[in-house]
Amino acid sequence: MRGDVSALQLVLTADPALMEIVRLSLVVSLSAVACAAVIGLPLGALIALTRYPGREASIVVLNALLGLPPVVVGLLVYLLLSRSGPLGTWGILFTPQAMVIAQTILVAPIIAALARQTIEDLWLEYRDELAAMNVGPAGRVATLLWDARFSLLTALLAGFGRAAAEVGAVIVVGGNIDGFTRTMTTAIALETSKGDLPLAIGLGMVLIAIVVVVNALAWGARRAGERLAG
């Protein structure tokens, strides 16, 4: 009970250490989702709208990537960014940038797979109309992505949920450095192991609140879009 009260005090008084961890977590997760959206949305749409040899195999691979083990992704990014790795000259290992790269790799398949299914369903409805208007492949992708923008919020939410809850990959490539690469999830794991439950509980409260608020905003945006379309 005391731990819960202390945790609530940390949140209500905007404890500087807690707020810095929250700020970094949001910057990293939102940056990763934005990068993953730039990659995943067009990729999902292209797979949905084009027919090519091996398409079914690429869909199977894309769906399989949804289950990428985070620690394995973290290890691969670590090997790429380490001093002896091919991207070691970038010098970004154990930085927020490395964490964004790892989270982007984890989130992009989720957004691409969900976008592919959404666009494929929408294509069945608009195919004849777009074909009659002689719209090219790029135009089809742009048109369907725009028309499905509110439905695709679900894909972005799923990606944000994966990024915000990530622990393994960001520890491997970020190092969980206090004041530099410590996120909410890694801090919760560390503080719990140290027995500092108030900070861990406080961060857990904030993380849950952020997820609820983001989902509420997305739901509101989707409902507003449906009313406007109606």
Helices and strands as residue ranges (DSSP letters): H 2-12, H 16-49, H 55-64, G 65-67, H 70-81, G 88-90, H 96-132, H 137-147, H 153-164, H 168-174, H 184-194, H 197-229
